[in-house]
Amino acid sequence: MKTGVSSARANAPTIVALTEVDPTDRSMQTVAGGDNAAQVPRARAFAEPLLAGQPLDTGEDALDHADGVANILEGIGAAPSMRAAAYLVYAGDYLQKPEEVVTKAFGASHASLVMHTRKLVQIQRAAREAKVDGEQRAQQAERVRKMLLAFSRDLRVVLLRLASRLQTLRYFAACKQPCPEALARETMQVFAPLANRLGIWQVKWELEDLAFRFLQPEHYKTVARLLDEKRIEREQQVEAFRQRLADQLRAHGIVAEVQGRPKHLYSIWKKMQGKGLGFDRVLDVRALRVIVDDVPACYAALSLVHQLLPPVADEFDDYIARPKPNGYQSLHTVVLDDDARPVEVQIRTRAMHEHAEHGVAAHWAYKEAGVKGYAGSVAADSDFDVQLAEARKSVLRQLLAWERDFVGQDDAQSTADAASTFDDRIYVFTPQAAIVELTAGATPIDFAYAVHTDLGHRCRGAKIDGVMVPLSTALKNGQTVEVTSVKEGGPSMDWLNAELGYLQSPRSKAKVRAWFNARAQAETIARGREAVEKLLQRIGKTSVKLDDLAAQLGFRQADALFEVVGKDEFSLRTIETLLKPPEPLPTVDEVIALRKARPEGESPKGGVLVVGVESLLTTLSRCCRPAPPDAIGGYVTRGKGVAIHRSGCSNFKQMAQRLPERVISVAWGAPRDGKDALYPVDVLVEAADRHGLLRDISEVFSKDRMNVTGVKTQSVRDGGGGTAFMTFTVEMADAAKLAQVLRLVGQVGGVRAVRRK
């Protein structure tokens, strides 16, 4: 077993330093000697007795695996302390109190790194074993990818996990054993994109190639045969071409950085599938990137490249003059080398390169979309990825070098800076190991609503990692949350009290408000249904279908009718009039019989003048309570004279539509004896129920010298709060003055809405 692992490391290609790291950056240069460098052999000596001969769950020897992880970390420029942690992480599995022991032997920083990594391994394994299918699997993979960064806080943990996964895949490749599909699929969906986002390109392409080999062995072998050359030979050819181009640019006075690497197998296959190309048409199997100081130097370098080597026709794109929609800028051309093999050359300025690598045009935004990415779709999650693109340049350099440059100094601030990028989201688990994404500070109730709205309504208790906690407890990354619920029930009004801290998510708060609004609406509908059914019993029309009745009245369904009746916004008399058999219009004799003896020229009762029928009896309708100077209309009733309605009254409009011949024109008359007539007006108030609310509103009317002749109140209560619905009937001579009163009522504490009925 050990021999196979050693062979895997020996045959694996050397991992070069991160492409994002400036070679002149002293923080990335190797520190020789000193106590810092001695950490690695000391950590290995500490772990060797514990790890030697111990198998991991993948079948690897634990010590060999730790050796491989340390070598990979060294290849990407990690500090000795991080390589030492590779041994301590696995040693922790065989210590009774790993945090305490490692703290005493290596310090708190190492102990924290060890504990976070071990916790992350446990969570990652649980997520991988979760039973999810189809679209949920893709969502689970994306959440695992986010959780790896968000939960770890210290991004060194993520680098340890990347190196560990790469070493595991190397082990399966060297031993020629089948790799578990779940492991390979997680590598392709989570670890390779994560390495890509962090800019660790060499780790990224090796993870992809190995996962590709295990997931699709036939396609892997096909692409390998098409290349018909060993990877090391391709690397040497590209390196020779890179050096030649760099020398020529230098000789012509063009300051440039030339980067070069061959395409790896998975990338070639993905492009063939995504663009529907044959292998002979994949022209960027070998690629170079030239980075210069300014735009004139880009075109000068392009001219020199075309002078040195023949370009391929129709394979030149000027994205500097014509940038892509996402802002990407670069010159792309394809030339033939001395062996007539195509080589793609990209030429750009340093600013263009930074934008392409870290801005909205970053390659991972389409490469991570898989085969479909080449058709224009992207897999980037905008909010999360914008944060990562902005942070990764400084965070990753700091991540790999801070301990090398600041040995013995406090690194808490550095770790906090790296973690702050991901502080706005947390990732927790259901008991089935499914990952749930929540806003930072979310509570168990927020978690329940995120899983299912009905579960949130019925939530009554919660356990975090098996321990009962209050429902206002703030959740943390990586915790497993289990909700206790009742079979039936709803939320508490206390949940909306911000001071109690039960809810943090706006989405959860909206769902709780919607539940209470729905319940209030249901109570209003029930009240309206009861009133309509009592009316039908009184007039002997119980056989009428309620939906048909609602349709006749212009409502889409019976509940809509019940709601307006329950709100006292629709007169039951309208229903009664509809269901009674039609009667003929009053005859002239009947109209005369309705006249009242009053002095000549006196206005009718109530100050209303009925045009054309001077002394006809009039009544002010209770459904809309008209008052001067409202626009009004009259409706001739049977035996009760003319009913006066406001022109916009819904009841009046419906009656006029059914029997237009009964509508007559009316107008307000002059006041009698120089005194203004008083008219009843209904004012509707909705407010948060509290002690003294009725008194405070009544005082407003009293101060404005308005006589309140009637009050109706209704309260909807739940928990410690509630909502009050009030109807005040006040007498006034001029409805135009009502606006000022409504404004004053609206200023009373707790009042949410006030309007005239």
C-alpha positions in Angstrom: 0.0 0.0 0.0 2.7 2.4 0.9 4.7 1.7 -2.2 1.7 2.5 -4.3 1.2 5.9 -2.7 4.8 6.8 -3.0 4.7 5.9 -6.6 1.7 8.1 -7.1 3.5 11.1 -5.7 6.6 10.3 -7.7 4.7 10.1 -11.0 2.4 13.0 -10.4 3.3 16.2 -12.2 5.0 18.9 -10.2 2.6 21.6 -9.0 3.8 25.1 -9.7 3.2 28.2 -7.6 -0.1 30.0 -7.9 -0.4 32.0 -11.1 -1.9 34.9 -9.1 1.2 35.3 -7.0 3.7 37.9 -8.0 7.1 36.2 -8.2 8.7 39.4 -6.9 6.5 39.3 -3.7 8.9 38.6 -0.9 6.1 37.2 1.2 6.0 34.1 -1.1 9.7 33.3 -1.1 10.9 30.2 0.7 12.1 30.8 4.2 15.2 28.5 4.8 16.0 27.2 8.2 14.8 28.6 11.4 12.1 27.3 13.8 9.4 27.9 11.3 10.8 25.4 8.8 11.4 22.9 11.6 7.7 22.7 12.3 7.2 20.1 9.5 9.6 17.4 10.7 8.5 18.1 14.3 4.9 17.6 13.4 5.6 14.5 11.4 7.6 13.0 14.3 4.7 13.8 16.6 2.1 12.1 14.2 4.1 9.2 13.0 3.5 6.9 16.0 -0.2 7.6 15.8 -0.7 7.3 12.0 1.7 4.6 10.8 -0.3 1.6 9.7 -3.6 3.2 10.4 -6.0 3.0 7.4 -8.3 5.9 6.4 -11.9 5.2 5.3 -10.6 5.4 1.7 -8.1 2.6 2.3 -5.1 4.9 2.3 -2.4 4.6 4.9 -2.9 7.7 7.2 0.8 8.6 7.4 1.3 8.2 3.6 -1.7 10.4 3.0 -0.4 13.1 5.4 2.9 13.0 3.6 1.2 13.5 0.2 -0.9 16.4 1.5 2.2 18.1 2.9 4.0 17.7 -0.4 1.0 19.2 -2.4 0.8 22.2 0.0 4.5 22.8 -0.4 4.0 22.8 -4.2 1.5 25.6 -4.0 3.7 27.7 -1.7 2.1 27.0 1.6 3.9 28.0 4.8 5.6 25.3 6.9 3.0 25.7 9.6 0.2 24.7 7.2 2.2 21.7 6.0 2.8 20.7 9.6 -1.0 21.0 10.2 -1.5 18.2 7.5 0.0 15.8 10.0 -1.7 17.2 13.1 -5.2 17.0 11.5 -5.0 13.2 11.1 -3.2 12.7 14.4 -6.2 14.4 16.1 -8.3 11.4 15.3 -6.2 9.3 17.6 -6.0 11.7 20.5 -8.5 11.8 23.4 -8.3 15.6 23.7 -6.9 16.7 20.4 -7.4 20.4 20.9 -5.8 20.5 24.3 -2.8 18.3 23.3 -2.1 20.2 20.1 -2.4 23.5 21.8 0.2 22.5 24.4 2.6 21.0 21.8 2.2 23.4 18.8 0.1 26.4 19.9 -3.5 27.7 19.7 -3.3 28.5 16.0 -2.5 25.0 15.0 -5.1 23.6 17.4 -7.8 25.8 15.9 -6.8 24.8 12.4 -6.9 21.1 13.4 -10.3 21.3 15.0 -11.9 23.3 12.2 -10.6 20.9 9.6 -11.8 17.8 11.5 -15.2 19.4 11.9 -15.4 20.3 8.3 -14.4 16.7 7.3 -17.3 15.4 9.4 -19.8 17.8 7.9 -18.6 17.2 4.4 -18.9 13.4 4.8 -22.5 13.8 6.1 -23.4 16.0 3.2 -21.9 13.5 0.7 -24.0 10.7 2.3 -27.3 12.7 2.2 -30.0 11.1 0.1 -30.8 13.7 -2.5 -31.6 13.3 -6.2 -31.9 15.3 -9.4 -32.1 19.1 -9.0 -31.7 18.8 -5.2 -28.3 17.1 -5.8 -27.1 20.1 -7.9 -28.3 22.5 -5.2 -26.6 20.4 -2.5 -23.3 20.5 -4.4 -23.5 24.3 -4.7 -24.3 24.7 -1.0 -21.4 22.3 -0.1 -19.1 24.5 -2.2 -20.3 27.7 -0.4 -20.3 26.0 3.0 -16.6 24.9 2.6 -15.7 28.6 2.5 -18.3 30.0 4.8 -18.0 27.4 7.6 -14.2 27.1 7.6 -13.7 30.8 8.4 -10.0 30.3 8.1 -9.4 29.6 4.4 -6.3 27.5 5.3 -8.8 24.8 6.2 -10.1 24.9 2.6 -6.6 24.5 1.2 -6.0 21.5 3.5 -9.2 19.9 2.2 -8.2 20.5 -1.4 -4.8 19.0 -1.0 -6.3 16.0 0.9 -8.8 15.3 -1.9 -6.1 15.5 -4.6 -3.9 13.1 -2.7 -6.8 10.7 -2.3 -7.5 10.7 -6.1 -3.8 10.2 -6.7 -3.9 7.2 -4.4 -6.8 5.6 -6.4 -5.1 6.3 -9.7 -1.7 4.8 -8.6 -3.2 1.7 -7.0 -5.6 1.3 -10.0 -8.5 0.8 -7.7 -12.0 2.1 -8.5 -12.7 5.4 -6.9 -16.2 5.7 -5.2 -18.5 7.5 -7.6 -19.7 9.9 -4.8 -16.1 10.9 -4.1 -15.3 11.5 -7.8 -18.6 13.4 -8.4 -18.1 15.6 -5.3 -14.6 16.4 -6.6 -15.9 17.5 -10.0 -18.8 19.4 -8.6 -17.3 21.0 -5.5 -13.5 20.7 -5.1 -12.4 21.5 -8.6 -14.6 24.6 -9.0 -13.4 25.7 -5.5 -9.8 25.4 -6.6 -10.7 27.3 -9.7 -12.3 30.1 -7.8 -9.3 30.4 -5.5 -7.0 30.6 -8.5 -5.1 27.4 -7.7 -5.2 26.3 -11.4 -2.7 23.4 -11.2 -4.7 21.7 -8.4 -7.9 22.5 -10.3 -6.9 20.8 -13.5 -5.4 17.7 -11.8 -8.6 17.3 -9.7 -10.7 17.5 -12.9 -8.6 15.1 -14.9 -8.6 12.5 -12.1 -12.3 12.8 -11.5 -12.9 12.7 -15.3 -10.8 9.5 -15.4 -13.0 7.8 -12.7 -16.4 9.1 -13.8 -16.1 8.6 -17.5 -13.1 6.2 -18.2 -14.0 5.6 -21.8 -14.1 9.3 -22.7 -10.9 9.8 -20.8 -9.1 7.1 -22.7 -10.4 8.5 -26.0 -9.1 12.0 -25.4 -5.8 10.6 -24.2 -5.4 8.6 -27.3 -6.2 11.6 -29.5 -3.5 13.6 -27.8 -1.1 10.8 -28.7 1.6 12.4 -26.4 2.5 12.3 -22.8 1.6 15.2 -20.5 5.3 15.9 -19.7 6.1 16.1 -23.4 3.3 18.6 -23.9 4.4 20.7 -21.0 8.0 20.7 -22.3 6.8 21.8 -25.8 4.7 24.6 -24.4 7.6 25.7 -22.1 10.0 25.8 -25.0 7.6 27.9 -27.1 6.9 30.2 -24.1 10.6 30.8 -23.6 11.2 31.4 -27.3 8.4 34.0 -27.4 9.6 35.7 -24.2 13.1 36.0 -25.6 11.8 37.5 -28.8 9.6 40.0 -27.0 12.5 41.1 -24.8 14.8 41.4 -27.8 12.3 43.8 -29.5 12.0 45.9 -26.4 8.5 44.7 -25.3 8.3 44.2 -21.6 6.0 41.2 -21.1 5.2 38.3 -18.8 4.6 35.1 -20.8 2.6 32.3 -19.2 2.1 28.9 -20.9 0.5 25.6 -20.2 -1.1 22.8 -22.2 -4.9 22.1 -22.0 -5.7 19.2 -19.7 -7.8 16.3 -20.8 -11.0 17.2 -19.2 -10.9 20.7 -20.6 -10.3 19.4 -24.1 -13.2 16.9 -23.9 -15.5 19.6 -22.4 -14.8 22.0 -25.3 -15.3 19.2 -27.8 -18.7 18.4 -26.3 -19.8 22.0 -25.6 -18.9 23.3 -29.0 -19.6 20.1 -31.0 -16.0 20.1 -32.3 -13.8 17.3 -33.5 -10.4 17.0 -31.9 -8.7 18.4 -34.9 -10.7 21.6 -34.5 -9.7 22.2 -30.9 -7.0 24.8 -31.6 -6.1 25.8 -28.1 -4.8 22.4 -26.9 -1.6 24.4 -26.3 -2.0 28.0 -25.1 0.1 31.0 -24.2 -0.8 34.2 -22.4 1.2 37.4 -22.9 0.7 40.2 -20.3 2.0 43.6 -21.2 1.9 47.2 -19.8 -0.5 49.0 -22.1 -2.7 48.7 -25.2 -0.1 49.8 -27.8 2.2 47.0 -26.4 -0.7 44.5 -27.0 -0.8 45.2 -30.7 3.1 45.4 -30.9 3.2 41.9 -29.3 0.6 40.7 -31.7 2.5 41.9 -34.7 5.7 40.2 -33.5 3.8 36.9 -32.9 2.5 37.0 -36.5 6.0 37.7 -37.8 7.5 34.8 -35.9 4.9 32.2 -36.8 2.2 31.8 -39.4 -1.3 32.7 -38.1 -4.3 30.4 -38.7 -6.9 32.0 -40.9 -10.2 33.2 -39.3 -8.8 32.5 -35.8 -8.2 36.1 -34.8 -10.4 38.0 -32.4 -9.9 41.6 -31.2 -11.8 41.9 -27.9 -9.9 45.1 -27.1 -11.6 47.1 -29.9 -14.8 45.1 -29.5 -15.1 43.9 -25.8 -17.4 41.1 -25.0 -20.7 42.1 -23.3 -19.3 41.2 -19.9 -16.4 43.7 -20.4 -13.8 41.0 -21.2 -10.9 42.4 -23.3 -8.0 40.6 -24.9 -6.4 39.8 -28.3 -6.9 36.1 -29.4 -4.9 34.5 -32.2 -3.9 31.0 -33.2 -0.5 30.3 -34.8 1.3 27.2 -36.0 4.6 26.2 -34.2 7.6 24.7 -36.0 5.9 21.3 -36.0 2.7 22.8 -37.6 0.7 22.3 -34.4 -1.7 25.1 -33.4 -1.0 27.2 -30.4 -3.4 29.8 -29.0 -1.9 33.1 -27.9 -3.9 35.6 -25.7 -2.4 39.1 -25.4 -3.7 41.6 -22.8 -2.7 44.4 -20.4 -2.3 43.8 -16.7 -5.5 45.6 -16.0 -7.4 43.5 -18.6 -5.9 40.4 -17.0 -7.0 41.4 -13.5 -10.5 42.0 -14.8 -10.6 38.7 -16.7 -9.3 36.7 -13.7 -11.2 38.5 -10.9 -14.0 40.6 -12.4 -17.3 39.7 -14.1 -15.4 38.1 -17.0 -13.5 35.6 -14.8 -13.1 32.3 -16.6 -14.8 30.3 -13.9 -18.1 32.1 -14.6 -18.5 30.0 -17.7 -16.2 27.1 -17.2 -18.0 25.9 -14.1 -21.2 25.7 -16.0 -19.9 22.5 -17.5 -20.7 21.6 -21.1 -23.6 24.1 -21.2 -21.3 26.9 -20.2 -19.9 27.1 -23.7 -23.5 27.8 -25.0 -23.7 31.0 -22.9 -25.1 29.9 -19.6 -23.2 30.6 -16.4 -23.0 28.9 -13.0 -21.8 31.8 -10.9 -24.0 32.8 -8.0 -23.7 36.6 -8.3 -23.7 37.8 -4.7 -21.4 35.1 -3.4 -19.0 35.2 -6.4 -18.7 39.0 -6.5 -17.6 38.8 -2.8 -15.1 36.1 -3.6 -13.7 37.7 -6.7 -13.0 40.9 -4.8 -11.5 39.2 -1.8 -9.5 36.3 -3.2 -6.4 38.2 -4.5 -5.4 39.6 -1.2 -6.9 36.7 0.9 -5.1 33.9 -0.9 -1.7 35.5 -0.8 -2.1 36.3 2.8 -3.4 32.8 3.4 -0.3 31.1 2.1 2.3 33.5 3.5 1.2 35.3 6.6 2.8 32.8 9.0 6.0 32.7 7.0 6.4 36.5 7.4 4.9 37.0 10.8 6.0 34.0 12.8 5.1 34.5 16.4 2.8 37.4 15.8 -0.9 37.4 16.4 -2.7 36.2 13.3 -6.2 36.7 14.7 -6.8 39.8 12.7 -5.6 38.2 9.5 -8.0 35.3 10.0 -10.8 37.7 10.8 -10.2 39.6 7.6 -10.4 36.4 5.6 -13.6 35.3 7.3 -15.4 38.7 7.0 -15.9 38.1 3.3 -18.4 35.3 4.1 -20.1 36.6 7.2 -23.5 37.3 5.6 -24.5 33.7 5.1 -24.5 30.5 7.2 -25.0 26.9 6.3 -26.6 24.4 8.6 -27.8 20.8 8.3 -31.1 19.0 8.6 -31.1 15.7 10.5 -30.9 14.0 7.0 -27.7 16.0 6.3 -29.2 18.3 3.7 -27.7 21.7 3.7 -29.9 24.8 4.3 -28.6 28.3 3.5 -29.7 31.0 5.9 -28.9 34.7 6.6 -26.3 35.3 9.4 -28.0 35.3 12.8 -30.9 33.1 11.7 -32.8 31.2 14.4 -34.4 27.7 14.5 -37.7 29.3 13.4 -36.0 30.8 10.3 -34.5 27.4 9.6 -38.0 25.8 9.9 -39.5 28.3 7.4 -36.6 27.8 5.0 -37.3 24.0 5.0 -41.1 24.4 4.5 -43.6 27.1 5.3 -46.0 24.8 7.1 -43.1 23.5 9.3 -42.4 27.1 10.3 -46.0 27.7 11.3 -46.1 24.6 13.4 -42.6 25.0 15.0 -42.6 24.8 18.8 -39.1 23.7 19.8 -35.7 22.9 18.4 -32.5 21.0 19.0 -29.0 22.0 17.9 -26.6 19.2 17.6 -28.9 17.1 19.8 -29.4 19.8 22.6 -32.6 21.6 23.2 -32.3 25.3 22.8 -34.6 28.4 22.9 -36.3 29.3 19.6 -34.5 32.7 19.6 -31.0 31.0 19.6 -28.7 32.3 16.8 -27.5 29.4 14.6 -23.9 28.9 13.5 -22.2 27.3 10.5 -22.2 23.6 10.4 -24.7 22.9 13.1 -27.4 20.2 12.7 -30.9 21.6 13.5 -33.9 19.5 14.4 -37.3 21.1 14.7 -40.1 20.0 17.0 -43.6 20.8 15.7 -47.2 20.2 16.5 -49.7 18.6 14.2 -51.8 21.7 13.9 -51.3 25.3 14.8 -49.9 28.6 13.7 -47.2 31.1 14.6 -47.2 33.4 17.6 -47.6 37.1 17.3 -44.6 37.4 19.6 -42.4 36.1 16.7 -42.9 39.5 15.0 -41.6 41.4 18.0 -38.1 42.4 17.0 -37.0 42.8 20.6 -37.6 39.1 21.3 -35.4 38.0 18.5 -37.4 35.0 17.2 -37.0 35.9 13.5 -34.1 37.4 11.6 -35.0 36.5 8.0 -37.3 39.0 6.1 -38.7 36.0 4.3 -39.8 34.3 7.5 -41.3 37.5 8.8 -43.3 37.9 5.6 -44.7 34.3 6.0 -45.8 35.0 9.6 -47.6 38.2 8.6 -49.2 36.4 5.7 -50.6 33.7 8.1 -52.2 36.3 10.4 -53.6 38.2 7.4 -55.1 35.0 6.0 -56.6 34.2 9.4 -58.2 37.7 9.7 -59.6 37.3 6.2 -61.0 33.9 7.0 -62.8 35.4 10.1 -64.2 38.2 8.0 -65.5 35.7 5.4 -67.0 33.5 8.1 -68.8 36.6 9.5 -70.1 37.6 6.1 -71.3 34.0 5.3 -73.2 33.9 8.5 -75.0 37.2 7.7 -75.9 36.2 4.2 -77.2 32.8 5.3 -79.3 34.4 8.0 -80.8 36.8 5.4 -81.6 33.9 3.1 -83.4 32.1 5.9 -85.4 35.2 6.8 -86.7 35.7 3.3 -87.1 32.0 2.6 -84.4 31.6 -0.1 -82.2 28.9 1.5 -82.2 26.9 -1.7 -80.2 29.6 -3.6 -76.7 28.5 -4.5 -74.3 30.9 -3.0 -71.8 30.9 -5.9 -74.7 31.7 -8.3 -75.8 34.5 -6.0 -72.3 35.9 -5.9 -72.1 35.8 -9.7 -75.4 37.6 -10.1 -74.0 40.4 -7.8 -70.8 40.7 -9.9 -68.4 38.6 -7.7 -66.1 35.9 -8.9 -66.9 33.5 -6.0 -69.0 33.4 -2.9 -66.1 34.1 -0.6 -65.5 37.4 -2.3 -69.1 38.4 -1.5 -68.8 37.2 2.1 -65.7 39.2 2.6 -67.2 42.6 1.6 -70.3 41.8 3.6 -68.2 40.8 6.6 -66.3 44.2 6.3 -69.7 45.9 6.3 -68.9 47.3 2.8 -71.9 45.7 1.0 -75.6 46.1 2.0 -77.6 43.0 2.6 -80.6 44.9 1.3 -79.1 44.6 -2.2 -79.2 40.9 -1.9 -82.8 41.0 -0.6 -83.8 43.3 -3.5 -82.2 40.9 -6.0 -84.0 37.9 -4.7 -87.5 39.5 -4.3 -89.8 39.3 -7.3 -89.8 42.5 -9.4 -92.5 45.1 -8.6 -93.9 47.8 -10.9 -92.6 51.3 -10.6 -94.7 53.6 -8.3 -97.7 55.1 -10.0 -98.4 58.8 -10.0 -100.9 58.3 -7.2 -98.3 56.4 -5.2 -95.8 59.1 -5.7 -98.3 61.8 -4.6 -99.2 59.7 -1.6 -95.6 59.8 -0.5 -95.6 63.6 -0.5 -95.6 65.3 2.9 -97.4 68.5 3.7 -94.8 71.2 4.3 -94.7 75.0 3.6 -94.2 76.1 0.0 -90.6 76.4 -1.0 -89.3 74.4 2.0 -86.5 71.9 1.1 -87.2 68.2 1.7 -86.2 66.6 4.9 -82.4 66.1 5.2 -81.7 69.0 2.9 -82.0 66.9 -0.3 -83.8 68.3 -3.3 -85.3 65.6 -5.6 -85.3 67.1 -9.1 -88.7 66.8 -10.8 -90.5 65.5 -7.7 -90.2 68.4 -5.2 -91.7 66.8 -2.0 -91.0 63.1 -2.5 -89.9 61.4 0.7 -86.1 60.8 0.8 -83.8 58.7 2.9 -80.0 58.7 3.2 -78.6 55.3 2.5 -76.7 53.7 5.4 -74.4 51.8 3.0 -72.5 54.9 1.9 -73.7 57.6 4.3 -73.8 60.6 1.8 -73.2 64.1 3.0 -72.6 67.4 1.3 -70.8 68.1 -0.9 -70.7 64.4 -2.1 -71.9 63.8 -5.6 -75.2 61.9 -5.2 -77.9 60.0 -7.1 -81.4 58.8 -6.2 -83.1 55.4 -6.5 -86.9 55.1 -6.3 -87.7 52.3 -3.8 -90.9 50.5 -3.2 -92.8 52.2 -0.5 -89.9 54.1 1.1 -89.5 57.0 -1.3 -86.1 57.8 -2.9 -82.9 56.4 -1.4 -80.0 58.8 -1.7 -76.6 57.3 -2.5 -73.1 58.6 -3.2 -72.5 58.4 -6.9 -69.5 56.0 -6.4 -71.5 53.6 -4.1 -71.1 50.0 -5.3 -74.6 49.2 -4.2 -76.0 52.2 -6.2 -74.1 51.2 -9.3 -75.3 47.6 -9.2 -79.0 48.7 -8.7 -78.7 51.3 -11.4 -77.3 48.6 -13.8 -80.2 46.3 -13.1 -83.1 48.8 -13.1 -81.9 52.0 -14.7 -85.4 53.3 -15.0 -85.6 53.8 -11.2 -82.6 56.2 -11.1 -83.4 59.9 -10.8 -81.3 63.0 -10.6 -81.0 64.6 -7.2 -79.1 67.5 -5.7 -78.5 68.9 -2.2 -80.9 71.6 -1.2 -80.4 74.8 0.8 -80.3 74.5 4.6 -83.6 75.3 6.4 -83.9 78.4 8.7 -80.2 79.2 7.9 -79.1 76.2 10.0 -76.7 73.6 8.5 -78.2 70.1 8.5 -76.1 67.3 10.1 -75.3 64.1 8.3 -74.0 60.8 9.7 -70.6 59.7 8.2 -68.9 56.4 9.0 -65.1 56.5 9.7 -63.2 53.1 9.6 -60.0 52.8 11.7 -57.5 49.9 11.8 -55.0 50.0 14.7 -52.8 48.0 17.0 -55.0 47.1 19.9 -54.0 48.7 23.2 -55.4 50.1 26.4 -57.0 53.5 26.0 -57.1 53.4 22.1 -60.9 54.1 21.9 -60.6 57.0 24.4 -57.7 58.6 22.4 -59.5 58.4 19.1 -62.8 59.8 20.6 -60.9 62.8 22.0 -59.8 63.7 18.5 -63.5 63.9 17.4 -64.4 65.8 20.5 -61.7 68.4 20.0 -63.0 69.0 16.5 -66.5 69.4 17.9 -67.9 66.3 16.1 -70.7 64.4 17.7 -70.0 60.6 17.7 -73.4 58.8 17.5 -72.1 55.3 17.3 -69.1 53.1 17.6 -68.5 49.4 16.5 -65.3 47.7 17.5 -63.8 44.3 16.8 -60.4 42.9 18.0 -58.4 40.0 16.5 -56.0 38.8 19.1 -53.1 36.2 19.3 -50.5 35.9 21.9 -49.7 39.2 23.5 -50.9 41.5 20.7 -53.8 42.1 18.4 -55.4 44.3 15.8 -58.5 46.5 16.4 -61.0 47.3 13.7 -63.4 50.3 14.6 -66.3 52.0 12.9 -67.2 55.5 14.2 -70.4 57.2 13.1 -70.1 61.0 13.4 -72.4 63.8 12.5 -71.1 66.6 10.3 -72.5 69.3 7.9 -69.8 69.2 5.3 -68.0 66.0 4.4 -65.2 68.1 2.8 -63.9 68.9 6.3 -63.5 65.2 7.0 -59.9 65.0 5.5 -58.5 67.1 8.4 -60.1 64.9 11.0 -58.9 61.7 9.3 -55.3 63.1 9.3 -55.5 63.8 13.1 -56.9 60.3 13.8 -54.0 58.8 11.8 -51.6 60.5 14.1 -53.0 58.7 17.2 -50.5 56.1 18.5 -51.0 52.6 17.1 -53.3 53.7 14.2 -52.3 52.0 11.0 -55.1 53.1 8.6 -58.1 55.4 8.7 -60.6 56.2 6.0 -64.2 57.1 5.3 -66.4 54.2 4.6 
